[in-house]
Amino acid sequence: MADSLVFEDVTFSYKRSDGKNAQILKQLSFTIKAGEFVSVIGPSGSGKSTLFRLISGLETQDEGKIFMNGEAMKNRLGHIGYMAQKDGLLPWLTVLDNAALPLKLKGLYGKEAQKDVMEQLERFGLKGFEENFPHELSGGMRQRVSFLRALLSGSELLLLDEPFSALDAVTKMVMQEWLLEQWTEMEKTILFITHDVEEALFLSDRILIFSETPVERLGEITVPLGRPRTVSDLKNPAFTMLKEKLLMDLKKMVTI
């Protein structure tokens, strides 16, 4: 299996309000294989979102290299599919126009581009809502439009930053199963930030754990569940034991 993303001795710091540097990553190295679903968990403020900002090109590392599909890309901005916690849909645009934004940014207009988006809207269960505005959609539907927009970026790597955290429990469960179905069909690589241990275990092949600052290495857990998965797998004894262990480990990292 080829490498989708490689961090090689990456160091990153930012300047605090007092003028001093705060180091977040220190010579961090890790690899994400193509087609993997990998979740990232850890205490708030440990550097998870900073990691995504570096991968997407919103920030630049101080040292080290970041490889995408074997290439050390210096300009990653706009080349990675990024879905944030808030759906980020533009309220003055319809579902169709919101979903089509990545294509328009690439200079693709006209009936052919619109046809591609319409086909995806049907696949995502949004047919008949293409002329609706974001405020007319349910939370789950808004997240599906946001995910489609990230998908239409054309990237083989998708970064999902707590996309379901604002949803109610039932909608969240439905969206998790839906996401796994889409991931299986798309054969994309997904890196997924969450604070929900159960969600991380249910969705992922592997879980990377932020446990220190600055981050020099990531803890790693391989999820002992086969695929495909359904919510009934949450009752698996191996799943329950691993969930309890992870929760206890994370509890030790939290300072109040």
N, C-alpha and C positions, 0 to 999 in steps of 0.2 A: 504493500500500500504506500503510495507516494505521500510526501509531506505537503500539507496545505499551508501551514504556518510554522515558522521556526524563529524563536528568540535566541540570539547568541550573545551572551555576556552583555545584556542590555542594562544600562544604568540611566536613571531619570531622577531629576530633582526639580523642585519649583521654589521660587523666592517667596518667603513669608512676608507678612505685613511689616515685621520688624527689620526686614532687609536680609535676614539670614536664610540660608538654603535648607530646605527640608528634603531629605533624600527618601524617595518612595521605593525605587527599585535599585538593587545593587548587583551588577553582573548576573542578572537573571537569565537562565537558559531553560527552555522547554520546547516541546514539539507537539503539534496537532496534526494527525494524519487526515488525509483526504477522505471525506465521507463520514467522519466521526461526529458524534453529538457529545460535546464536552461542556459540563457546567462548571462555573466558578463560584465558590462560596467563601465566606469569611466575614469577620466583624465589620461594621460600618467604619469607613475611613481607612481601611487597610490597603486600598489601592486598586480595587477591582475596576472601577470606572476609569481610573487613570490608564489601566492596561488597555481598555477598549479605545481610549482616545489616542494612544500610541499606535495601536493596530490600524485604526481608521485614518491616521495621518493628521488628526486634529492637534496632536502634540508631536514633538520630535525628541528622540532619545539623546542624551548627552554622550553616551558611548555605546558601542556594540552595534549589532546588525539585526534587522528584521527581514526575514525572507518570506516571500509569498510565492508558492509553487516553484520553489528553488531559485527565485530571482530576488536579489536585494533591491527592492523598490524604494527609491528615495521619495517619490511623490505618490502616496497612497490615497490622498484625499479624493473622494468621489469614485474610488474604485472598489470600495467595500460596502456591502449591504448592511445598513445600520438601522436597527429598530430600538427606539428608546422606551423608557417606562411610560411616558405620556405618548399618545399616538402621533402627536405632531401634525395632525391633518389641518390644512388651511381652511378656516371656516367659510370663506367666500368661494371656495371651489367645490364642484360636485365630486361625487365618488369617482367618477370616470377621470376627471381632470387631476384629482389628488393622486390617483394610482399611476397616471401617465407622466407625472412630473419627472422621473428619472429619464424617460425617453426624450422628453422635451429638452432637458438639460444636455442631452447628447446630440441635439439638433434633429431629432426624428419627429416629424409631424405627418399630418395627412391621414388618409383612410387606412393605410396599411398599419400604421402604428396604433390607430384606434381599434382596428380589428384585433390586433394582438392583445390589447388590454381587455377588450370585451370577452375574448375567449377565456382569459384568466379570471375575470370577474365571475363568469359562469362556474368555473371550476371551484372558485372559492365561496360559492353559495351566495353571490352578490348580484346575480342576474335579476333585473327588475328594479334595482336600486341605483343604477348608474347615474341618474339625474338627481338623486337625493343629496342633500348637504349633510355634513358631519353631525349637526345637532339633531338630525332626524333618525340617526342610527343608534342601535344598542351598543353597549360597551364592547361586547364580543365582535360585533360587525366592524366597529371602528378599528379594533386591533387587527382584524383580517385585512382591511384596506391598508393599514400601516405595514403589515407583513408583506403584502403583495408589492407595495412600493419598494420595500427593501429587496425583494426578489427581482424586480425589474431593473435593478441596478446592473444586473448581468454578472455580479460577482459569484464565484464558487464558494466564497466564505461569507456567512451571515453572522453578524453580531447582534444578539438580542439581550438588551439590558433591562431585566425585570419587567418583561412586557405584560405579565398577567397580574402583577401585584395589586392593581387597583380594582380588580374584578371580584365579584362575590364568589363564594366557595363553589357553587354549582357551575356557574359560567366558567370559572377557572379550570375545573376538572374537564369540562367539555372542550375547552380550548387546548388543553394539554394533549388530549387524545387526538384532536384535529391536527395539531402541530406535528405529532409523530406520524400521522398519515401523510401529510404533505412532505415531510422530510424523507420518508421512505420512497415516495414517488419521484422527488426532485433529485435525489442523490447529491445533495449539497453538504457542505461542512458547516456545522453550527456550533458557535461558542455562546454560552448562555449564562448570564449573571442572575443569581437568585439568592434570597435570604431564606428560602423555604427548603429545608433539607429533604422533605418528602418529595417535593417537586423535582429537585436535583436528581434524586435516586430513581424516580419514575421515568424521567426523560432520557437519562444519560448513559453513554458507554463508560465514561470516566468522569471523575469529579476532581478538580484541582482546588486546593485549599490554601487561602492566604492566612498565615498564622504569625507573621512577624513584620516589623517595620524597622528598617527598610527590608523589603522582600528580597532574599538571596536565593531562595528555592521555594517551590510550591509542593505542598503535600499532595499525595495522589491516591485515589481509591478507584478500583475497577468495580463496576456494579455487577453483582452476580445474578443477573436476570437475563433470560433470553429475549428474543424478539420474534414476532410482534408482542406488544404489551397491552394490557387492559387494566382498568382500575382494580380488578380482582387480584392482580399481582401484588397489590399493596398489603395483602394479608399473608403473603409468603413469609415464613419464619425467618429466612435469611435476610429478607428486606427489613423486617421489624428489628432484628438484632443490630443490623448495620445502621439503621436510622437512630436507634438509641445511643449507639457508640458515637456517632457523628455529633449528635446533640450534646452529649457530655463533653466531647473534645472542644466544641465551639464555645460551650459555656465557660470553660476554663480560660478562654482567650478574651472574654468580655470584661472590661473594667467599667465600673459605675462611678 
